[in-house]
C-alpha cells in the first residue's frame, strides 16, 4: 500500500480573467498570480442537488440534479502580495476570476467564480493578522 500524500506545498494562484473554454486548455491559457501565505483553501468539487422520486410501489429513488461548485472558504496570513490583492480587489463585486491549484503530486485543479466576504481575522492574543473569505464557484471544476 502506497503512503498518502499531503497538501503541504500546494500552490494557489488566481487570474483576473476567465477562460475561453471551460476545459484544461482554456484554463491553462490564462496567466496566474500566486497567492502567498495561504493557510487554507477549502474543499473543491461539485455537489449535486438531490431529486427524490416517491414511487407508488413504496420506494423513494434518488437522482442527481443540478451541480453546484458551492463556496470554497479560504484563509491567508497578510502578505499584501499580488495574488492577495486580486482576491481583495474583487471582493463582493461581480467580476469573475479564475483559480488554479497545483498540488505537490502535480495534480492541477481549475475553476472560476466570484470572491466574497473577505474579512479580517479576529483580533485576539492568539491570532495572526490575516483574512478569510469565500470563492463562489460558477464553473465546472476541471482536474488535470
DSSP file (Angstrom, degrees, kcal/mol; ACC not computed):
  #  RESIDUE AA STRUCTURE BP1 BP2  ACC     N-H-->O    O-->H-N    N-H-->O    O-->H-N    TCO  KAPPA ALPHA  PHI   PSI    X-CA   Y-CA   Z-CA
    1    1 A X              0   0    0      0, 0.0     2,-0.1     0, 0.0     0, 0.0   0.000 360.0 360.0 360.0 130.6    0.0    0.0    0.0
    2    2 A X        -     0   0    0      1,-0.1     2,-0.1     0, 0.0     0, 0.0  -0.434 360.0-107.0 -76.3 148.8    1.4    3.4   -1.0
    3    3 A X        -     0   0    0     -2,-0.1    -1,-0.1     1,-0.1     2,-0.1  -0.422  40.1-107.3 -70.1 149.9    1.8    6.2    1.5
    4    4 A X        -     0   0    0     -2,-0.1     2,-0.3     1,-0.1    -1,-0.1  -0.337  28.3-120.9 -75.6 160.4   -0.7    9.0    1.3
    5    5 A X        -     0   0    0     -2,-0.1     2,-0.3     2,-0.0    -1,-0.1  -0.735  18.2-144.0 -98.9 150.2    0.2   12.5    0.0
    6    6 A X        -     0   0    0     -2,-0.3    98,-0.3     2,-0.1    99,-0.1  -0.695  17.9-127.6-104.4 166.1   -0.2   15.7    2.0
    7    7 A X    >   +     0   0    0     -2,-0.3     3,-2.4    96,-0.1     2,-0.2   0.348  65.2 130.1 -92.1   5.2   -1.2   19.0    0.6
    8    8 A X  T 3  S+     0   0    0      1,-0.3    -2,-0.1    95,-0.1    96,-0.1  -0.445  74.1  26.7 -62.1 125.8    1.9   20.7    2.1
    9    9 A X  T 3  S+     0   0    0      1,-0.3    -1,-0.3    -2,-0.2    -2,-0.1   0.374  84.7 148.6  99.4  -2.2    3.5   22.7   -0.7
   10   10 A X    <   -     0   0    0     -3,-2.4     2,-0.5    93,-0.1    -1,-0.3  -0.363  37.5-142.8 -63.0 145.7    0.2   23.2   -2.7
   11   11 A X  E     -A  102   0A   0     91,-2.4    91,-2.6     2,-0.0     2,-0.5  -0.954   9.5-160.5-117.3 128.0    0.2   26.5   -4.6
   12   12 A X  E     +A  101   0A   0     -2,-0.5    23,-3.1    23,-0.5     2,-0.3  -0.920  17.1 175.4-104.9 129.3   -3.0   28.6   -5.1
   13   13 A X  E     -AB 100  34A   0     87,-2.5    87,-2.7    -2,-0.5     2,-0.3  -0.963  11.7-156.8-133.4 152.0   -2.9   31.0   -7.9
   14   14 A X  E     -AB  99  33A   0     19,-2.7    19,-2.9    -2,-0.3     2,-0.4  -0.900   3.4-157.0-128.5 156.3   -5.6   33.4   -9.3
   15   15 A X  E     -A   98   0A   0     83,-2.4    83,-2.4    -2,-0.3    17,-0.1  -0.996  19.6-141.8-131.3 137.7   -6.2   35.1  -12.6
   16   16 A X  S    S+     0   0    0     -2,-0.4     2,-0.3    15,-0.3    80,-0.1   0.194  84.6  73.4 -81.0  18.3   -8.3   38.2  -13.2
   17   17 A X  S    S-     0   0    0     14,-0.2    81,-0.4    81,-0.1     2,-0.3  -0.770  73.4-132.1-124.7 168.7   -9.5   36.6  -16.4
   18   18 A X        -     0   0    0     -2,-0.3    80,-0.1    79,-0.1     2,-0.0  -0.919  32.6-103.9-119.9 152.1  -11.8   33.8  -17.4
   19   19 A X        -     0   0    0     -2,-0.3     8,-0.1     1,-0.1     7,-0.1  -0.338  14.5-130.8 -75.2 154.5  -11.0   31.1  -19.9
   20   20 A X  S    S+     0   0    0      6,-0.3     2,-0.3     1,-0.2    -1,-0.1   0.821  98.8  24.2 -69.3 -31.5  -12.4   31.0  -23.5
   21   21 A X  S    S-     0   0    0      2,-0.2     2,-1.7     3,-0.0    -1,-0.2  -0.984  82.0-122.5-134.8 146.3  -13.4   27.4  -22.9
   22   22 A X  S    S+     0   0    0     -2,-0.3     2,-0.3     4,-0.1   118,-0.0  -0.555  80.8  86.3 -89.9  74.3  -14.1   25.5  -19.6
   23   23 A X  S  > S-     0   0    0     -2,-1.7     4,-2.5   119,-0.1     5,-0.3  -0.910  97.2 -82.7-155.5 177.9  -11.5   22.8  -20.0
   24   24 A X  H  > S+     0   0    0     -2,-0.3     4,-2.3     1,-0.2     5,-0.1   0.855 126.1  52.0 -61.5 -35.3   -7.8   22.3  -19.3
   25   25 A X  H  > S+     0   0    0      2,-0.2     4,-1.2     1,-0.2    -1,-0.2   0.936 111.0  46.6 -66.4 -46.2   -6.8   24.1  -22.5
   26   26 A X  H  4 S+     0   0    0      1,-0.2     4,-0.3     2,-0.2     3,-0.3   0.931 117.0  42.4 -62.3 -47.3   -8.9   27.2  -21.7
   27   27 A X  H >< S+     0   0    0     -4,-2.5     3,-1.5     1,-0.2    -1,-0.2   0.895 110.9  55.9 -67.8 -39.0   -7.8   27.5  -18.1
   28   28 A X  H 3< S+     0   0    0     -4,-2.3    -1,-0.2    -5,-0.3    -2,-0.2   0.758  97.5  65.1 -65.6 -23.5   -4.1   26.7  -18.9
   29   29 A X  T 3< S+     0   0    0     -4,-1.2    -1,-0.3    -3,-0.3    -2,-0.2   0.637  86.9  91.7 -74.7 -13.3   -4.1   29.6  -21.4
   30   30 A X  S <  S-     0   0    0     -3,-1.5     2,-0.5    -4,-0.3   -11,-0.0  -0.372  79.7-119.4 -79.5 160.3   -4.6   32.2  -18.6
   31   31 A X        -     0   0    0     -2,-0.1     2,-0.3     2,-0.0   -15,-0.3  -0.891  33.5-159.3 -99.1 128.2   -1.9   34.0  -16.7
   32   32 A X        -     0   0    0     -2,-0.5     2,-0.4   -17,-0.1   -17,-0.2  -0.791  12.2-151.4-113.3 151.2   -2.0   33.3  -13.0
   33   33 A X  E     -B   14   0A   0    -19,-2.9   -19,-2.7    -2,-0.3     2,-0.1  -0.986  27.3-119.1-120.0 127.8   -0.6   35.1  -10.0
   34   34 A X  E     -B   13   0A   0     -2,-0.4    49,-0.9   -21,-0.3     2,-0.7  -0.399  17.2-136.8 -67.9 138.1    0.4   33.1   -6.9
   35   35 A X    >   -     0   0    0    -23,-3.1     3,-0.5    48,-0.2   -23,-0.5  -0.877  27.2-142.9 -94.5 117.8   -1.5   33.9   -3.6
   36   36 A X  T 3   +     0   0    0     -2,-0.7    43,-0.1     1,-0.2    44,-0.1  -0.382  68.5  18.0 -82.5 158.9    1.1   34.0   -0.9
   37   37 A X  T 3  S+     0   0    0      1,-0.2    40,-2.7    39,-0.1     2,-0.3   0.780  73.7 178.5  57.8  34.9    0.7   32.8    2.7
   38   38 A X  E <   -C   76   0A   0     -3,-0.5    38,-0.3    38,-0.2    -1,-0.2  -0.520  13.9-179.4 -66.9 129.4   -2.3   30.7    2.1
   39   39 A X  E     -     0   0A   0     36,-2.8     2,-0.3     1,-0.4    37,-0.2   0.796  68.6  -3.2 -93.9 -41.8   -3.4   28.9    5.4
   40   40 A X  E     -C   75   0A   0     35,-1.8    35,-2.4     2,-0.0     2,-0.4  -0.981  46.3-170.3-155.4 140.1   -6.3   27.1    3.9
   41   41 A X  E     -C   74   0A   0     -2,-0.3    33,-0.2    33,-0.2     3,-0.1  -0.971  38.8-129.8-127.2 114.2   -8.2   26.7    0.7
   42   42 A X        -     0   0    0     31,-3.5    30,-0.1    -2,-0.4    32,-0.0   0.317  40.9 -48.2 -62.4-174.1  -11.4   24.7    1.4
   43   43 A X        -     0   0    0     28,-0.1     2,-0.4     1,-0.1    -1,-0.2  -0.269  55.6-155.2 -60.0 137.6  -12.9   21.6   -0.3
   44   44 A X        +     0   0    0     -3,-0.1     2,-0.2    28,-0.1    26,-0.1  -0.961  41.6  74.2-121.4 132.2  -13.1   21.8   -4.1
   45   45 A X  S    S-     0   0    0     -2,-0.4     2,-0.1    24,-0.4    97,-0.0  -0.531  72.3 -74.6 142.8 154.5  -15.6   20.0   -6.3
   46   46 A X        -     0   0    0     -2,-0.2     2,-0.3    95,-0.1    23,-0.2  -0.377  31.9-165.5 -73.0 147.8  -19.2   19.9   -7.4
   47   47 A X  E     -I   68   0B   0     21,-2.3    21,-2.7    -2,-0.1     2,-0.4  -0.818  16.4-138.1-115.0 166.2  -22.1   18.7   -5.3
   48   48 A X  E     -I   67   0B   0     -2,-0.3    19,-0.2    19,-0.2    18,-0.2  -0.964  16.7-107.8-129.6 148.4  -25.4   17.9   -6.9
   49   49 A X  E     -     0   0B   0     17,-2.3    16,-3.3    -2,-0.4     2,-0.6  -0.381  35.7-120.0 -65.1 145.8  -29.0   18.6   -5.8
   50   50 A X  E     -I   64   0B   0     14,-0.2     2,-0.6    -2,-0.1    14,-0.2  -0.805  23.3-166.6 -90.2 124.9  -30.9   15.6   -4.7
   51   51 A X  E     -I   63   0B   0     12,-2.7    12,-2.7    -2,-0.6     2,-0.4  -0.951  10.7-163.4-109.5 112.3  -34.1   14.8   -6.7
   52   52 A X  E     -I   62   0B   0     -2,-0.6     2,-0.5    10,-0.2    10,-0.2  -0.812   6.2-163.1-101.7 137.7  -36.2   12.3   -4.8
   53   53 A X  E     -I   61   0B   0      8,-3.0     8,-2.6    -2,-0.4     2,-0.9  -0.956   8.7-151.5-121.3 111.7  -38.9   10.4   -6.6
   54   54 A X  E     -I   60   0B   0     -2,-0.5     6,-0.2     6,-0.2     2,-0.2  -0.739  19.6-153.3 -85.6 107.3  -41.5    8.8   -4.3
   55   55 A X    >   -     0   0    0      4,-2.7     3,-2.0    -2,-0.9     4,-0.2  -0.487  21.7-124.0 -81.5 149.5  -42.8    5.8   -6.3
   56   56 A X  T 3  S+     0   0    0      1,-0.3    -1,-0.1    -2,-0.2     4,-0.1   0.737 107.7  72.3 -62.9 -21.7  -46.2    4.3   -5.8
   57   57 A X  T 3  S-     0   0    0      2,-0.2    -1,-0.3     1,-0.1     3,-0.1   0.525 121.5-102.6 -73.2  -3.2  -44.6    1.0   -5.1
   58   58 A X  S <  S+     0   0    0     -3,-2.0     2,-0.4     1,-0.3    -2,-0.2   0.630  85.9 111.8  96.7  13.8  -43.4    2.4   -1.8
   59   59 A X        -     0   0    0     -4,-0.2    -4,-2.7    -6,-0.0     2,-0.5  -0.943  56.6-140.9-121.5 143.3  -39.8    3.2   -2.6
   60   60 A X  E     -I   54   0B   0     -2,-0.4     2,-0.3    -6,-0.2    -6,-0.2  -0.907  17.9-162.1-101.7 125.9  -38.0    6.5   -3.0
   61   61 A X  E     -I   53   0B   0     -8,-2.6    -8,-3.0    -2,-0.5     2,-0.4  -0.762   7.8-142.1-101.6 153.9  -35.5    6.7   -5.7
   62   62 A X  E     -I   52   0B   0     -2,-0.3     2,-0.3   -10,-0.2   -10,-0.2  -0.947  14.4-173.3-120.4 137.9  -32.8    9.4   -5.9
   63   63 A X  E     -I   51   0B   0    -12,-2.7   -12,-2.7    -2,-0.4     2,-0.5  -0.929  29.6-114.5-123.0 150.5  -31.5   11.2   -8.9
   64   64 A X  E     -I   50   0B   0     -2,-0.3   -14,-0.2   -14,-0.2     3,-0.1  -0.758  40.5-177.9 -85.9 126.7  -28.6   13.7   -9.2
   65   65 A X  E     -     0   0B   0    -16,-3.3    -1,-0.1    -2,-0.5   -15,-0.1   0.157  42.6  -9.0-100.5-144.2  -29.8   17.1  -10.1
   66   66 A X  E     -     0   0B   0    -18,-0.2   -17,-2.3     1,-0.1    -1,-0.3  -0.210  68.5-125.8 -58.6 139.5  -28.1   20.5  -10.8
   67   67 A X  E     -I   48   0B   0    -19,-0.2     2,-0.4    -3,-0.1   -19,-0.2  -0.616  24.7-171.0 -88.8 148.4  -24.4   20.7  -10.0
   68   68 A X  E     -I   47   0B   0    -21,-2.7   -21,-2.3    -2,-0.2    70,-0.1  -0.975  23.3-160.3-144.0 123.8  -23.0   23.3   -7.7
   69   69 A X        -     0   0    0     68,-0.5   -24,-0.4    -2,-0.4    69,-0.1   0.638  40.6-166.6 -76.0 -14.4  -19.4   24.2   -7.0
   70   70 A X        -     0   0    0     67,-0.3    67,-2.4   -23,-0.1     2,-0.5  -0.141  32.9 -40.5  67.8-158.8  -20.5   25.9   -3.9
   71   71 A X  E     - D   0 136A   0     65,-0.2     2,-0.7    -3,-0.1    65,-0.2  -0.926  47.2-153.9-109.9 130.8  -18.4   28.2   -1.8
   72   72 A X  E     - D   0 135A   0     63,-2.6    63,-2.1    -2,-0.5     2,-0.2  -0.918  15.7-142.9-105.5 113.8  -14.8   27.5   -1.1
   73   73 A X  E     - D   0 134A   0     -2,-0.7   -31,-3.5    61,-0.2     2,-0.3  -0.504  22.0-174.5 -74.3 142.0  -13.6   29.1    2.2
   74   74 A X  E     -CD  41 133A   0     59,-2.7    59,-1.9   -33,-0.2     2,-0.3  -0.973  12.7-170.0-137.0 155.7  -10.0   30.4    2.2
   75   75 A X  E     +CD  40 132A   0    -35,-2.4   -36,-2.8    -2,-0.3   -35,-1.8  -0.997   8.2 177.7-140.4 138.2   -7.7   32.0    4.8
   76   76 A X  E     -CD  38 131A   0     55,-2.5    55,-2.5    -2,-0.3     2,-0.4  -0.994  30.9-119.4-140.3 151.9   -4.4   33.7    4.3
   77   77 A X  E     - D   0 130A   0    -40,-2.7    53,-0.3    -2,-0.3    52,-0.0  -0.722  53.1 -92.0 -83.2 137.9   -1.8   35.4    6.5
   78   78 A X        +     0   0    0     51,-2.5    -1,-0.1    -2,-0.4    51,-0.1  -0.245  66.8 141.0 -57.5 127.7   -1.4   39.0    5.5
   79   79 A X        -     0   0    0    -43,-0.1    -1,-0.2     2,-0.1   -42,-0.1   0.422  50.2-137.7-140.3 -17.9    1.4   39.4    3.0
   80   80 A X        +     0   0    0      1,-0.1     2,-0.1   -44,-0.1    -2,-0.1   0.821  47.5 154.8  56.3  35.9    0.0   42.1    0.5
   81   81 A X     >  -     0   0    0    -45,-0.1     4,-2.2     1,-0.1    -1,-0.1  -0.353  60.8 -97.1 -84.5 174.0    1.3   40.2   -2.5
   82   82 A X  H  > S+     0   0    0      1,-0.2     4,-1.9     2,-0.2   -47,-0.1   0.835 122.7  53.0 -63.3 -35.1   -0.3   40.5   -6.0
   83   83 A X  H  > S+     0   0    0    -49,-0.9     4,-1.8     2,-0.2   -48,-0.2   0.922 110.2  46.8 -66.7 -44.6   -2.4   37.3   -5.6
   84   84 A X  H  > S+     0   0    0    -50,-0.3     4,-2.8     1,-0.2    -2,-0.2   0.885 109.7  56.0 -62.1 -37.8   -3.9   38.5   -2.3
   85   85 A X  H  X S+     0   0    0     -4,-2.2     4,-3.0     2,-0.2    -2,-0.2   0.890 104.2  52.4 -62.7 -40.2   -4.5   41.9   -3.9
   86   86 A X  H  X S+     0   0    0     -4,-1.9     4,-1.2     2,-0.2    -1,-0.2   0.929 112.1  46.3 -60.9 -44.7   -6.5   40.2   -6.7
   87   87 A X  H  < S+     0   0    0     -4,-1.8     3,-0.3     1,-0.2    -2,-0.2   0.945 116.4  43.9 -62.6 -47.7   -8.7   38.5   -4.1
   88   88 A X  H >< S+     0   0    0     -4,-2.8     3,-1.3     1,-0.2    -2,-0.2   0.900 112.2  52.0 -65.8 -41.2   -9.2   41.6   -2.0
   89   89 A X  H 3< S+     0   0    0     -4,-3.0    -1,-0.2     1,-0.3    -2,-0.2   0.735 111.6  47.2 -69.7 -21.3   -9.9   43.9   -5.0
   90   90 A X  T >< S+     0   0    0     -4,-1.2     3,-1.2    -3,-0.3    25,-0.6   0.257  81.4 134.4-102.6  11.9  -12.5   41.5   -6.4
   91   91 A X  B <  S-e  115   0A   0     -3,-1.3    25,-0.2     1,-0.2     3,-0.1  -0.445  80.3 -10.3 -66.1 127.5  -14.3   41.1   -3.0
   92   92 A X  T 3  S+     0   0    0     23,-1.7    -1,-0.2    -2,-0.2     2,-0.2   0.664 107.0 109.5  58.4  22.0  -18.1   41.4   -3.3
   93   93 A X  S <  S-     0   0    0     -3,-1.2    22,-0.2    22,-0.4    -1,-0.2  -0.665  78.7-114.4-108.3 178.5  -18.2   42.7   -6.8
   94   94 A X        +     0   0    0     -2,-0.2     2,-0.6    -3,-0.1    -3,-0.1  -0.091  68.2 129.8-107.2  36.3  -19.4   40.6   -9.7
   95   95 A X        -     0   0    0     -5,-0.3    20,-0.4    20,-0.1     2,-0.4  -0.802  54.8-134.1 -90.1 123.6  -16.2   40.2  -11.5
   96   96 A X        +     0   0    0     -2,-0.6     2,-0.3    18,-0.1    18,-0.2  -0.625  28.6 177.1 -80.4 130.7  -15.4   36.6  -12.4
   97   97 A X  E     - F   0 113A   0     16,-2.7    16,-2.7    -2,-0.4     2,-0.3  -0.853  19.6-130.1-125.5 166.0  -11.9   35.5  -11.7
   98   98 A X  E     -AF  15 112A   0    -83,-2.4   -83,-2.4   -81,-0.4     2,-0.3  -0.797  13.7-155.4-114.3 156.0  -10.2   32.0  -12.1
   99   99 A X  E     -AF  14 111A   0     12,-2.8    12,-1.4    -2,-0.3     2,-0.4  -0.946   3.1-162.6-129.4 157.6   -8.2   29.9   -9.7
  100  100 A X  E     -AF  13 110A   0    -87,-2.7   -87,-2.5    -2,-0.3     2,-0.5  -0.996   3.4-163.0-136.7 127.3   -5.6   27.2  -10.2
  101  101 A X  E     -AF  12 109A   0      8,-2.8     8,-2.1    -2,-0.4     2,-0.6  -0.959   2.4-167.6-110.5 126.8   -4.4   24.8   -7.5
  102  102 A X  E     -AF  11 108A   0    -91,-2.6   -91,-2.4    -2,-0.5     6,-0.2  -0.949  13.0-155.7-114.1 111.3   -1.2   22.9   -8.1
  103  103 A X    >   -     0   0    0      4,-3.0     3,-2.4    -2,-0.6   -96,-0.1  -0.453  29.3-110.5 -83.4 157.3   -0.8   20.1   -5.7
  104  104 A X  T 3  S+     0   0    0      1,-0.3    -1,-0.1   -98,-0.3   -97,-0.1   0.781 119.1  61.4 -56.3 -27.2    2.6   18.6   -4.7
  105  105 A X  T 3  S-     0   0    0    -99,-0.1    -1,-0.3     2,-0.1     3,-0.1   0.600 121.9-107.5 -75.1  -9.9    1.6   15.5   -6.6
  106  106 A X  S <  S+     0   0    0     -3,-2.4     2,-0.1     1,-0.4    -2,-0.1   0.281  73.1 141.9  99.4  -9.6    1.4   17.5   -9.8
  107  107 A X        -     0   0    0     -5,-0.1    -4,-3.0    36,-0.0     2,-0.4  -0.449  35.9-156.4 -66.8 137.1   -2.4   17.4   -9.9
  108  108 A X  E     -F  102   0A   0     -6,-0.2    36,-3.1    -2,-0.1     2,-0.4  -0.948   8.6-169.2-118.4 138.0   -3.9   20.7  -11.1
  109  109 A X  E     -FG 101 143A   0     -8,-2.1    -8,-2.8    -2,-0.4     2,-0.3  -0.992   6.9-175.5-128.3 134.2   -7.4   21.9  -10.4
  110  110 A X  E     +FG 100 142A   0     32,-2.8    32,-2.4    -2,-0.4     2,-0.3  -0.897  13.7 144.1-126.0 155.2   -9.2   24.9  -12.1
  111  111 A X  E     -F   99   0A   0    -12,-1.4   -12,-2.8    -2,-0.3     2,-0.3  -0.931  27.9-137.9-169.3 169.3  -12.5   26.8  -11.7
  112  112 A X  E     +F   98   0A   0     -2,-0.3    26,-3.0   -14,-0.3    27,-0.7  -0.954  37.9 110.8-134.5 160.7  -13.8   30.3  -12.0
  113  113 A X  E     -FH  97 137A   0    -16,-2.7   -16,-2.7    -2,-0.3     2,-0.3  -0.935  56.8 -47.4 173.3-151.7  -16.3   32.3   -9.9
  114  114 A X  E     - H   0 136A   0     22,-2.2    22,-3.5    -2,-0.3     2,-0.4  -0.846  35.4-132.7-118.2 148.7  -16.7   35.3   -7.6
  115  115 A X  E     +eH  91 135A   0    -25,-0.6   -23,-1.7   -20,-0.4   -22,-0.4  -0.833  35.8 168.0 -97.2 136.7  -14.8   36.4   -4.4
  116  116 A X  E     + H   0 134A   0     18,-2.6    18,-2.6    -2,-0.4   -25,-0.1  -0.978  43.8  20.0-146.7 158.3  -17.0   37.3   -1.5
  117  117 A X  E     +     0   0A   0     -2,-0.3     2,-0.5    16,-0.2    15,-0.1   0.777  60.9 177.4  59.1  36.6  -16.9   38.1    2.2
  118  118 A X  E     +     0   0A   0     15,-0.1     2,-0.3   -31,-0.1    15,-0.3  -0.611  15.1 166.4 -72.6 122.2  -13.2   38.9    2.6
  119  119 A X  E     - H   0 132A   0     13,-2.6    13,-2.4    -2,-0.5     2,-0.1  -0.932  39.6 -96.9-137.4 156.2  -12.8   39.9    6.2
  120  120 A X  E     - H   0 131A   0     -2,-0.3    11,-0.3    11,-0.2     3,-0.1  -0.421  46.7-105.1 -66.5 147.5  -10.0   40.5    8.7
  121  121 A X        -     0   0    0      9,-2.7    -1,-0.1     1,-0.1     9,-0.1  -0.365  52.5 -81.9 -63.2 154.3   -9.2   37.6   11.1
  122  122 A X        -     0   0    0      1,-0.1     2,-0.8    -3,-0.1    -1,-0.1  -0.337  44.7-123.8 -58.5 141.5  -10.5   38.1   14.6
  123  123 A X        +     0   0    0     -3,-0.1     2,-0.3     2,-0.0    -1,-0.1  -0.811  56.0 127.1 -92.5 113.0   -8.2   40.2   16.7
  124  124 A X  S >  S-     0   0    0     -2,-0.8     3,-1.3     3,-0.1     0, 0.0  -0.933  71.4 -91.2-154.3 176.5   -7.1   38.4   19.8
  125  125 A X  T 3  S+     0   0    0     -2,-0.3    -2,-0.0     1,-0.3     3,-0.0   0.430 120.6  45.0 -79.2   3.4   -3.9   37.5   21.7
  126  126 A X  T 3  S+     0   0    0      2,-0.1     2,-0.3     0, 0.0    -1,-0.3   0.083  98.8  84.0-130.6  26.1   -3.6   34.1   20.0
  127  127 A X    <   -     0   0    0     -3,-1.3     2,-0.2    -6,-0.1    -3,-0.1  -0.836  64.8-130.6-126.2 164.9   -4.3   35.0   16.3
  128  128 A X        -     0   0    0     -2,-0.3     2,-0.6    -5,-0.0    -7,-0.1  -0.706  35.5 -92.6-109.6 160.9   -2.3   36.3   13.4
  129  129 A X  S    S+     0   0    0     -2,-0.2   -51,-2.5   -51,-0.1     2,-0.3  -0.655  75.7 115.5 -75.3 117.6   -3.0   39.2   11.0
  130  130 A X  E     -D   77   0A   0     -2,-0.6    -9,-2.7   -53,-0.3     2,-0.3  -0.920  52.5-114.1-164.4-174.1   -4.8   37.7    8.1
  131  131 A X  E     -DH  76 120A   0    -55,-2.5   -55,-2.5    -2,-0.3     2,-0.3  -0.957  12.3-158.1-138.3 154.9   -8.0   37.5    6.2
  132  132 A X  E     +DH  75 119A   0    -13,-2.4   -13,-2.6    -2,-0.3     2,-0.3  -0.871  24.2 142.9-124.1 162.1  -10.7   35.0    5.4
  133  133 A X  E     -D   74   0A   0    -59,-1.9   -59,-2.7    -2,-0.3     2,-0.3  -0.963  37.4-105.8-173.7-174.1  -13.2   34.8    2.5
  134  134 A X  E     -DH  73 116A   0    -18,-2.6   -18,-2.6    -2,-0.3     2,-0.6  -0.972  10.5-145.3-132.9 150.8  -15.1   32.6    0.1
  135  135 A X  E     -DH  72 115A   0    -63,-2.1   -63,-2.6    -2,-0.3     2,-0.8  -0.974  17.7-149.6-112.3 116.4  -14.7   31.8   -3.5
  136  136 A X  E     -DH  71 114A   0    -22,-3.5   -22,-2.2    -2,-0.6     2,-0.3  -0.787  17.0-138.7 -93.2 109.1  -18.2   31.2   -5.1
  137  137 A X  E     + H   0 113A   0    -67,-2.4   -68,-0.5    -2,-0.8   -67,-0.3  -0.490  29.9 170.2 -77.1 128.5  -17.7   28.7   -8.0
  138  138 A X        +     0   0    0    -26,-3.0     2,-0.3    -2,-0.3   -25,-0.2   0.212  60.1  55.2-119.2  11.5  -19.6   29.4  -11.2
  139  139 A X  S    S-     0   0    0    -27,-0.7   -70,-0.1     1,-0.0     2,-0.1  -0.840  93.6 -80.8-133.5 172.0  -18.0   26.8  -13.5
  140  140 A X        -     0   0    0     -2,-0.3     2,-0.6     1,-0.1   -28,-0.2  -0.406  49.8-110.2 -64.4 152.5  -17.3   23.1  -13.6
  141  141 A X        -     0   0    0    -30,-0.1     2,-0.6    -2,-0.1   -30,-0.2  -0.804  33.6-155.8 -85.1 125.1  -14.2   22.0  -11.6
  142  142 A X  E     -G  110   0A   0    -32,-2.4   -32,-2.8    -2,-0.6     2,-0.4  -0.916   8.6-168.6-108.2 121.7  -11.6   21.0  -14.1
  143  143 A X  E      G  109   0A   0     -2,-0.6   -34,-0.2   -34,-0.2  -119,-0.1  -0.916 360.0 360.0-112.2 134.8   -9.0   18.5  -12.9
  144  144 A X              0   0    0    -36,-3.1   -35,-0.1    -2,-0.4    -1,-0.1   0.343 360.0 360.0-116.9 360.0   -5.8   17.7  -14.9
